[in-house]
Amino acid sequence: MSKYTVASCVSAGFLAIVLSGCVASSNFYTGRTLGSGKFSPGIGVDDLLIKSTDEAVTSSSSVAFVPSFMFAYGLPLRLEADARFVIPRLLELSLRDQINPRSFRIFDFAPDVTFGDLFGGYTYLRYGGTLSKDIGGIEPYVHYSLYQFLKATSTDFSTSFFSASLAELTNEDRAIGVGVGIPLGGFELYPEFDYQYFGNNLNRGIYTFGIGIRGIPK
């Protein structure tokens, strides 16, 4: 496997396929956080569609979908705490802060920081932000994030797509995505397309599609 193929696998990587030792790129939320004391459970399914920009990457389609359970709780000052368990062994804990006041109608924007732990493997921080716009109750959104690995060795990825050049690769993963929050009765549907790429090279990465469902708090 060449260096470029390995790098493509990594950017492909850090897919939501935790069975292969990777991370999730989807958000399934807008730039609007929950009100203080509000609680919202949800479920998500990542990787319903996987398409690599590198034809050499074929292993990325070995898992058809990856389910997850999500929980969000509103805090004072427009803060929100989120927890997500991606089956079978990845836990993400996030803190989001809606910067704009609730009365601001032009857009909603919330930066976030996430701590992720693959049980028995690596840990990482993810920094990002989500920008959205409420259009008659429907909320299209865009998000961007980058990853910083806190604990990772080549053995953590020995069953994944690569085991070499780890220092060069693990801290250069990026993700961008677009989606829309659609209210349907007592819950919201979040179809979302994401693109993960290595470093600053947008030509080497993977497209994924997933769907999230979150309960609308009363």
GIGI-V930780 format. One record per run of one state. SS is the DSSP state (H for helix, E for strand, C for the rest). FROM is the first residue (numbers start at 1). TO is the last residue. If there is no record, write none. Layout:
# GIGI-V930780
SS | FROM | TO
SS | FROM | TO
This chain:
# GIGI-V930780
C | 1 | 2
H | 3 | 12
C | 13 | 17
H | 18 | 20
C | 21 | 38
E | 39 | 52
C | 53 | 58
H | 59 | 61
C | 62 | 65
E | 66 | 74
C | 75 | 78
E | 79 | 86
C | 87 | 89
E | 90 | 98
C | 99 | 107
E | 108 | 118
C | 119 | 122
E | 123 | 135
C | 136 | 137
E | 138 | 151
C | 152 | 153
H | 154 | 157
C | 158 | 165
H | 166 | 169
C | 170 | 172
E | 173 | 184
C | 185 | 186
E | 187 | 198
C | 199 | 204
E | 205 | 215
C | 216 | 218
